[in-house]
Structure formats: C-alpha cells, structure tokens
C-alpha cells in the first residue's frame, strides 16, 4: 500500500547514496576478454607484445675524412684546378694549390719515374714534410690520350703508401665533361676510363671512393680541358661537400 511504498523508497535511495560515497560501482565494469593463447603443436604461447620497427638510417657510400686533419693530394693540372677552386670557395683542409708542379701529371707520368728525381714525387715529398698533420690522401687519376693503365695506377698507389704509410687514400677520376664535349688532352673516353680504373681499385679494397668531379661544360673550361673560374668553383664546392671546409 502507499505507506509501505513511502517507507521503501527512501531506504533504497539511502542505500544507493551510501554505495556511491563508498566508491562502489553502480554497475559491474565491463572489460574486453584477453586474447586466447596461440597453440603451436603441443606448446601454448601467449601472443607476442607489440614491437616498434625503426627504419635503418642511410649512409653515403664514401666516408670523408672530415676537417680533423689536412688532406694531401696527387694528380694533374685539372686536379690542381679543383684544389684551387676549393681554396677559392673558402676551403682550408687541403694542401695548397699555389706553386705545386702537378701539370701533366697523368697516371703514367707518376709511374714512369719514382723518387726525388721526379718533379712530381719531389713536390709530393716536400708537401708531406711541410704538413705533418696530414691525415689522408686524395688521388685524382688523370690520363693523356686515354692510354694510362691500371698497372701504372698500382705503381703510383704503392709509392703513395710507401711515402705516406698508414694514411687512407681516397681515389677519384679526373673530372668528366658534359655529354658531347671531349677534352683533347685526355682523349675520347679518357675520364670514363679513369673511372673504370678507380672502380677496380675500390672493388679490390685498395682505395676508398673519393669525390666525383664535374661534369664540366665547354663554357666552364678555358681551353676545352682545364677549368676556368666557374669550373674551378664548381669542383671546389664538390670538394668542400666531400672533405669539409
């Protein structure tokens, strides 16, 4: 009857309020069921935890020695052009360009005569002695009329290692030219042939890959072969990008 309802309702309300104040849930909590274990053969294993896969970082093929020490160089006049460009754009980590008699220094010329009687090796020895902080060598391989060989390159490399033992040697071909342009001194395909020699030396773990120079356009040369100011700065920027400033 009405009297019973009046007595029952307040009692229910009081009970509900009390449960709320005591932190008791008004309704049972719902939880998602755990995934069942995976059975492989007779072995039961729990599902593996979620893992995060990090993509590997990319590194360049050639690792430059950086600005920690001076870098020496061997080469010819177009390599000398590149070193001059390097200093023009503010580089300080390579041997100087001024007064270095590397003109005509194709691979065969360096290989034909070793020791102090050679103008090339005499200059190399003097530069090495005057820069005791030299930490690496950069070797630019050049050719005259596309006739310099891998065998001659091995002779040059052996002499570099004899005079500068323990220093890493980075090798590059002389600069390439834009397609259709030929330097008369190197001859058709000359720079590409030096690329092949360098690639073989790298494949045999004899040298490290050096910077790639060029391509030079005809307008970036002063005589079809040697770089003018624009060509020198182009190669200078490439050397800075590889060896640092």
LUMMIFI-376925 format. One line per 5 residues: for each residue x, y, z of C-alpha. Coordinates in Angstrom, 2 decimals, m for minus. Example, Ala and Ser with C-alpha at 12.3 -4.5 7.8 and 13.67 -1.06 7.14 Angstrom:
12.30:m4.50:7.80; 13.67:m1.06:7.14
END
This chain:
0.00:0.00:0.00; 1.00:3.68:m0.02; 2.53:3.56:3.46; 4.83:0.66:2.51; 5.98:2.45:m0.67
6.73:5.62:1.29; 8.91:3.60:3.72; 10.70:1.54:0.99; 11.71:4.26:m1.48; 13.72:6.39:0.98
15.53:3.26:2.21; 16.58:2.36:m1.33; 17.79:5.90:m2.02; 19.85:5.93:1.16; 21.46:2.63:0.21
22.36:3.90:m3.25; 23.86:7.12:m1.91; 25.89:5.16:0.60; 27.32:2.90:m2.09; 28.31:5.91:m4.23
30.06:7.59:m1.29; 31.96:4.37:m0.51; 33.27:4.23:m4.14; 31.32:1.13:m5.08; 30.34:0.91:m8.78
26.72:1.34:m9.60; 27.07:m1.33:m12.30; 29.66:m4.02:m12.91; 32.67:m2.93:m15.03; 32.99:m4.44:m18.47
36.44:m5.49:m19.71; 37.48:m6.92:m23.05; 38.45:m10.55:m22.83; 42.16:m11.31:m23.16; 43.12:m12.89:m26.48
43.42:m16.62:m26.25; 46.91:m18.17:m26.28; 48.24:m19.40:m29.56; 48.93:m23.10:m29.70; 51.84:m24.27:m31.86
51.99:m28.04:m31.84; 51.83:m29.05:m28.20; 53.26:m25.76:m26.91; 50.94:m22.98:m25.83; 52.35:m19.46:m26.08
50.88:m16.09:m25.31; 50.62:m13.62:m28.22; 53.84:m11.59:m28.63; 53.95:m7.97:m27.45; 53.65:m5.21:m29.97
57.07:m4.03:m31.18; 58.12:m0.85:m32.94; 60.32:m1.25:m36.00; 62.76:1.56:m36.69; 63.90:2.02:m40.27
67.69:1.81:m40.70; 69.49:5.09:m41.26; 71.01:5.71:m44.66; 74.72:6.40:m45.04; 76.67:7.62:m48.01
78.98:5.29:m49.93; 82.03:7.37:m49.31; 83.04:8.46:m45.86; 85.13:11.61:m45.98; 88.00:12.12:m43.52
86.42:15.42:m42.48; 88.19:18.51:m41.19; 90.09:16.74:m38.37; 93.36:16.92:m40.30; 94.94:18.15:m43.50
94.30:16.18:m46.71; 97.12:15.82:m49.22; 96.61:15.24:m52.93; 98.16:13.68:m56.02; 97.07:14.37:m59.58
97.42:16.52:m62.65; 96.56:20.05:m63.72; 92.78:19.54:m63.72; 93.01:18.12:m60.19; 95.08:21.17:m59.32
92.23:23.28:m60.78; 89.81:21.59:m58.39; 92.06:22.20:m55.37; 92.43:25.85:m56.38; 88.64:26.09:m56.57
88.39:24.50:m53.12; 90.52:27.26:m51.62; 88.66:29.93:m53.60; 85.35:28.94:m52.01; 86.87:29.04:m48.53
88.17:25.51:m48.01; 91.17:25.14:m45.71; 91.56:21.38:m45.31; 93.58:20.51:m48.45; 97.22:21.10:m49.26
97.73:24.46:m51.02; 97.36:24.82:m54.76; 99.82:27.64:m55.41; 103.25:26.62:m56.65; 102.54:22.88:m56.87
104.06:21.49:m60.14; 101.49:18.81:m60.92; 100.86:19.93:m64.51; 100.95:16.97:m66.91; 100.73:14.53:m64.01
98.82:11.73:m65.69; 98.95:8.31:m64.03; 101.69:7.06:m66.37; 103.85:10.11:m65.71; 103.74:9.49:m61.96
104.51:5.81:m62.53; 107.36:6.25:m65.03; 109.82:7.78:m62.60; 109.81:7.34:m58.83; 111.89:9.04:m56.19
113.36:12.55:m55.81; 114.44:12.76:m59.46; 110.77:13.07:m60.40; 109.35:16.59:m60.22; 106.03:15.11:m59.12
107.32:12.93:m56.30; 109.77:15.60:m55.14; 106.89:18.06:m54.79; 104.75:15.42:m53.06; 107.52:14.63:m50.55
108.12:18.33:m49.79; 104.40:18.98:m49.23; 104.07:15.93:m46.99; 107.04:17.04:m44.89; 105.72:20.59:m44.57
102.26:19.42:m43.45; 102.89:16.97:m40.59; 99.18:16.99:m39.68; 98.19:15.32:m42.96; 95.63:12.63:m42.11
94.55:11.34:m45.55; 95.42:11.41:m49.23; 93.22:12.28:m52.18; 94.39:10.87:m55.51; 92.94:12.20:m58.74
93.68:9.85:m61.65; 94.26:11.57:m64.99; 95.08:10.31:m68.46; 96.71:11.62:m71.61; 95.15:10.38:m74.85
93.35:7.63:m72.91; 96.46:5.47:m72.63; 97.12:5.28:m68.88; 96.57:1.86:m67.33; 95.51:0.06:m64.18
99.01:m1.44:m63.86; 100.52:2.04:m63.81; 97.97:3.10:m61.21; 99.12:0.25:m58.95; 102.70:1.55:m59.15
101.55:5.04:m58.15; 99.46:3.72:m55.27; 102.35:1.63:m53.95; 104.57:4.71:m53.92; 101.95:6.85:m52.14
101.65:4.17:m49.47; 105.42:3.88:m49.14; 105.88:7.61:m48.63; 102.74:8.14:m46.52; 102.29:4.83:m44.68
99.06:4.30:m42.78; 97.16:7.18:m44.39; 93.86:6.31:m46.10; 93.84:7.02:m49.84; 90.67:8.37:m51.48
90.64:7.99:m55.26; 88.71:9.86:m57.95; 88.85:10.04:m61.71; 89.64:13.36:m63.34; 86.52:15.48:m63.88
84.07:14.39:m66.53; 82.73:16.73:m69.18; 79.18:17.21:m70.31; 77.96:14.73:m72.90; 79.27:15.54:m76.35
82.29:17.51:m75.15; 85.76:15.96:m75.43; 88.96:17.22:m73.84; 91.70:16.78:m76.45; 94.33:16.05:m73.80
92.51:13.13:m72.18; 91.03:11.98:m75.48; 87.59:10.48:m76.15; 86.50:8.35:m73.21; 89.54:9.29:m71.13
87.73:10.38:m67.96; 85.43:7.36:m68.22; 88.43:5.05:m68.49; 89.89:6.56:m65.32; 86.52:5.94:m63.65
86.92:2.26:m64.55; 90.42:2.14:m63.05; 89.19:3.79:m59.85; 86.23:1.41:m59.62; 88.58:m1.57:m59.90
90.86:m0.23:m57.18; 87.83:0.29:m54.93; 86.46:m3.18:m55.67; 89.80:m4.68:m54.64; 89.75:m2.70:m51.34
92.93:m0.85:m52.28; 91.47:2.66:m52.01; 88.39:4.43:m50.71; 85.93:6.15:m53.08; 86.65:9.83:m53.42
84.53:12.73:m54.64; 83.11:12.76:m58.16; 84.12:15.88:m60.08; 82.20:17.66:m62.81; 80.73:17.34:m65.27
82.27:20.46:m66.75; 80.57:22.18:m69.65; 82.60:23.64:m72.50; 81.77:27.09:m71.09; 83.37:26.09:m67.76
86.75:25.42:m69.41; 89.35:27.83:m70.69; 90.77:25.59:m73.41; 88.34:22.69:m73.66; 90.07:20.82:m70.84
91.21:22.99:m67.94; 88.61:24.67:m65.76; 88.06:28.41:m65.82; 86.87:30.32:m62.73; 83.34:28.90:m62.94
84.59:25.35:m63.41; 87.08:25.67:m60.56; 84.39:26.89:m58.18; 82.06:24.07:m59.23; 84.71:21.48:m58.37
85.72:23.43:m55.28; 82.17:23.16:m53.95; 82.22:19.42:m54.67; 85.44:19.03:m52.68; 84.00:21.02:m49.76
80.91:18.81:m49.79; 83.11:15.72:m49.55; 86.10:16.71:m47.40; 84.55:19.59:m45.49; 85.82:23.15:m45.29
END
